C-alpha cells in the first residue's frame, strides 16, 4: 500500500444526525468531527447507535435529519462521490466461504472494475500485506476467525479508500487475533487512510484511537482524547490486589466508605478498583494512603496497590451510570 498525500480539512463532519426506526430513535442528534489521517474511536454499548451512525456516513442509510460530509462531500447529495472514497468492514465477514481467499479478492476486484490481471495482482499484494499468502489457496470456510477478519479488511482495501469504517472489527476474536487486527489498523493509518472505528471494547479504543466519542442512547455524551476523557471523571483511580479472595467483600466495603465511590470488579478475582473522586493529585494521594492504612488496620493483606488515571471502563461507568456493555437493543441497530 503506497502512502497517500495528506488530506486538508476533516475527513468527517456530521451535525445533528438523526435516524429513527418506527418509534425508536436509534440516532438522536449525533455530531462528529474526525481529523484526516487518524483513528477515531466511537465507543458505546449494544444499541447505542454506533452502527446506524456508520451506515449513514457510509451512504447505506439516508439520515432523517441533520447533515454529514465526507472530505467535504455531502453524504446525501453527493453519495456516489462519497462511495468512491470510503470502504466499510461490517461486524460480519462479507466473504464467500466456498471460495479461496485469493478467489474472494479476485472476484471483488473484478466487481470493482479491475481487469483479471490487475485483480490477481492486487489480490497477491493484499495477501502478502495481511500475512495470508500461505492460506490464499484454502477455502475461507477453513479459515480461523482471525484469518477471516484479516481477509475481510483486506477486501475493504482493494481500492485504497481514503476513509475506512471498521465496525466492531474484533468482536468474537481471541486475544492474539485481536492484536493482529490492531497492528493492521495501525499500518493502514500509517499509509494515510483515516479509520473510524466503532467498538464496545474499551481497551481497543485505548490502544488505537487518537480521539474518542462516547455514544449512549443515540447521542454523543463525551468526546476527546483518552487523556481528556479520563481526566474528566476525577483525579485518579485506586487499584489493589488482595492476597486472600475471602477478604474481597470486606475490602470493597472499606473502599466504598473511604472513597464514596462504587467498587469495580476486575477480571482477576483478587483485584478491585475504585475512583478516588474529584480533586487534585495531592488530595487523591492522601485519600489513597488513608485507604491503604485502613486496610492494614483491619488485617486485610494487600499484594499490590496503585494510584493512577481512571481506566476507560471507569470513564464509561461515570458517564453513563452503567458498565460498558449494555444489553438493550434498538430496532434496526446491531451495535
C-alpha angles and dihedrals in degrees: 000000000000123000113259126214114264116262122236117231127012122319092222131025115178125172125186098340112188131183128171133187106201108304093345117093102206094178117031112186105322118188120193135169113185119189115225119254097026142098109251116193125213106195128190146116127270109295094023094120101256100126093042090052091050092049091054092048090048091051093246092116128034113231118241089212143000127035140258136196129198111204087339096311120119112241092220106036095035100032095139092053091048092050089055091060104040140061131192131211107191131202093272127051113260095208136124103243094201092059125074121250090257093048091051092054093044091049092050091045091054091048089056091055104265122140117249091257094047092047091052092048092050091047090054092050093051095045088054095047092049096044095246103118094111091048095045095100095046124095112257091234086070094053123106119244091259093050091050091051092050091049091048091053090046089055089053089058098052091110097032098244122211090222126032121194111207109190108198093322097181102044109140096006125131118245094262093051091046090055090050091053090048090054090050091052091051091050092049092053092046087061091056103263118135114228126202105196123193116195146158090205112096093195089055092056089044091053100044116019125090090194130015134205115200111212124194127170092352097309136098103242098176138007136183145085116318088253092054092048092049092047091051095068102050148306098285152320132253118221126181140169120214129215094218120045089202088070095056096099093047092048091049091054091051092051093047093051095044098043103027089227137115114261117233125216115232126210086254107077090215094054134082137172140194138177115256089214134225122337139076127305093263092054090048091052092049093051091047090051090051090053092051092049092049092050090051091048090054092050095248109152115222121195098186133011129182141172117205146129117314115264121242087253089062091045091054093047091050093048099044104024092234139071121282099259109066122192102207117106133205123215109263092010119109095178 
